[in-house]
Every structure is written in structure tokens, then in C-alpha cells.
Amino acid sequence: DVQLVESGGGSVQPGGSLRLSCSASGFSARRSCMGWFRQAPGKGREGVAKVDGDGVMRYVDSVKGRFTISKDNAKNTLYLQMNSLKPEDTAMYYCAARGCWYSEYNYWGQGTQVTVS
């Protein structure tokens, strides 16, 4: 049973920080490609940060220098450290995973809400 469970969302003031966690079970995060997505009110789903098979961390331009994606392979957990938060970062944040050989993310968490106001 493959499962992704996000935690760490909440409400913060502009300039604040949050760390999101994604606990994975039923598969190895170390051997998978994983990423964070978000969906803000009135907007479509947006890729925020990802780790592909080459191990390089990649980010959407709007969060570069502020967000950091990382994996703790021993804990089978993906993280998103979010600093200098802005109101436009307000969204539901989702963790996703796929086999690196596969073309799309086919495993998703339930989401965790981030509100910056």
C-alpha cells in the first residue's frame, strides 16, 4: 500500500517560515522521484520543487532562494523548507512521487494548507 502523508502546514505572517514534511510508506523514497506541488485559490496546480533521478533539486522561479527541498532517505521522508513566505505562497501543498522511469507523478498525498497573511 503506497501512501504519502503531508504535515507541517499552517498559518504564518509574511516573512515567516514553515517546514513541510511528506512521510512515504509502501515504497522507497530514495529510489523514487518526488516533488512538491501547490494549488492556490482560483489557479491551477503548480509544480514548486522536485528531485529527479539525477538527484538535483529544481524549483519554480517564484520560490528560488526561499524554498529548499530535501529528502531524508533513512526516514523515507521528503521535506520542503519554506522561508521568507509571501501572501502569494498561500495554497494547498501536495507531495507527489513516481518511479523515475515513469513519465508522471502517480502517487499523491492529501495536501496540507499553507496560509500567509
Secondary structure by P-SEA (a helix, b strand, c coil): cbbbbbcbbbbbcccbbbbbbbbbcccccccccccccccccccccccccccccccbbbbcccccccbbbbbcccccbbbbbbcccccccccbbbbbbcccccccccccccbbbbbcc
